[in-house]
Amino acid sequence: MALEPGIARNDALRENVFVVVTCVFNRMPVFVVGKPGTSKTLTLQIVASNLLGRRSADAFWRAHPAVYIFPYQCSPLSTSGAIETQFAKACAYQAQQPPGEVVTVLLLDEVGLAEHSPDMPLKVLHEVLVDPPVAIVGLSNWALDPAKMNRAVLLRRPEPREADIALTAASIVAPTRDAADDDDA
């Protein structure tokens, strides 16, 4: 994806996408940790909407497996049984797919919230993260217990600098190239 001149780059987003895609295709568990606004959720939306295997719009991605995401929204009410159930569904789906055509992802969204559950549901991650048959991506606003984090790749997003926020804001309010072309007509 080449950027047009004058379009702001979001380096955090680009790095997130690169690391998540690399980990997903290699079935290496990954946790993306950062404050709200560090493009964690957007990263997964981009991955889900572009990595469609043979149905991908871009020829490069057509040569790669499709990515299918099984989301689990974590909360202080999460249980280990609920996480295990979603993991089992993702594994069963992956087992039904032709080899090399689909990579199934268990997405643990807001995984840090589950640490507040009195049931301690994230203990299930100790076994789930070891050589999983599906890719596992966890998104969190803060780092988890080190015993869980050391079983996965950790991509920690720093707070955006003021210049980063200004650049992103300027690119959002700037007229797009298509709109500028329409004004000329």
N, C-alpha and C positions, 0 to 999 in steps of 0.2 A: 504494500500500500504506500504509494508515494504521496507526499504531502504537497499541496499546491502552495506556490509562493504566497506569503502573507497569512497562511493558516498557522495558528499557534500549535505547538506540540505539547502534548501532555505526556511527559517522560514517565511519570508514575504509571499511567495507564499502559503505555507501550511495554514497560518492564513487567507489569503484572501479567499482561497477555502472553508475553514470551515465556515467563516462568511457568504459568499455569498450563499452557499448551504443551510445553516440554514435559512437565510432570504427568499430565493426563495421558499423553501418548506412551509414556514409559511406565504408567501405573505406579508412580511414586506419590505417596500421600504428600499433600502440601497444605500449609496454613498461610493465608494472607492476612496479616494483622496490621491494622491502622485505624486512625480515627475516622469518623464519618467524613465523606468527601474525598477519600483517597482512592477512589475508583475500584473498590473491591467488587461490588455488585455489578457495576458496568462491565467489568472484565468478564464475568461469567455470562452476561447477556451477549456480549460480542462473540464469545466462544460458541455459545449455543446457537446463535443465529448465522454464523459463518461456517462452522465446521460441520457440513452436512454430507460429507462423503461425495459420492458421485453427483449429488444434487447441488453441490456448492456452486455459487456464481463464479468464483475465481478458479481458473484451471489448476493453480498450484494446490488448492485444497481438495480438488476432486481426486487427487492421487493419494489422499490420506483417508483413514476411517472416519465415519460420521461419529459425532459425540452426542450421546443421549444422557440427559441429566435427570437423576432422581433426587429432588430436593427434600430436605428435612429442615423445618424451621425450629431451631432450638429455642428453649425458653426456660425459666426457672421451674416450669412444670414438666420438663422433659424427663423421660425414664430411660433406663438402659434397654428395656424391652422394646420401646418404640424405636430407638436407634437401631437395635438389632433387627427389627422387623423391616425397616427401610433398607438396611444393608442386605438382608436376605432377598428382598424384592429386586434390588439392583443386581445381585449376583445371579439370580434366576433369569432375569432378562438377558444378562450378558451370556449366559450358558446357551440360550436359544438362538444366538446370533451366529451367522457364518463367520468363521475365523478371519480376522483382519478387516472386517467391514464396519464394525461398530466398537467404540470404546464407551462403556457405561461409567458414569460418574455419580458417586454419592456426594451430594453437596450438603454440607452441614453449615447452614446459614446462621449467623450470629451464635456460633458455637460457644463463645464465652459466657453467654447467658445461662447455659446449662450447668455451669460450675456453681450457680447459685441454688441449684436444686438440692434439697435435703437427701434425695435418693442417690446422689453422686453418680449420675448416669454416664459420665465420661470415662468411668473405669472400664467400660466396654471397649474404649479405644485402644487399650493396651493390647488386646488380641486382634482387633479389627485392622489396625495399622500395620501389622506385620505381614508382609507379602500378600496383600489383598488381590483378589482376582478382578477387582474393578478399581478405577481411579477414585481417589477420595480427595475432596477439596473442602477445607474449612475456612470460613470467613469470620473474623472476629474484630471487635474494636479494641481488644486488649489481649495480651499474651496469656496463654493457658499455663497450667502447671507444667514445669519443666519435664516431668516424667512423661507427659503426653507429647510435648513439643519435640522431644529428641527422637521421636519415632517417625518424623516427617521433615520435609523441607520447610523451612520457615522463611517467608518473605515478609519482612517487617517494613512497613511504609512510615517514613518520618512525616511529621506535620508539614503541610505545604508551606513554603515560604510566601511572604507577602507578594513578591514578584511573580510567583507561580499563579497565585490567585488572580492577580491583576491581568496576567497574560490570558488565562482561561476566560475571565470575564470579558475582556476585550474581544476575544474570538467569538464569544456567544452573541454579543451585540453588534458585531461588525456585519455589514451586508455580505451575503454569500455571493460567490462569483456568478451563479445563475441569476440571482436577483439583480445584480449590477447589469448583466447582459439584457435582462428584460427591460430595465429602465432605459437603456440605450435604444431600444426598438421603437 
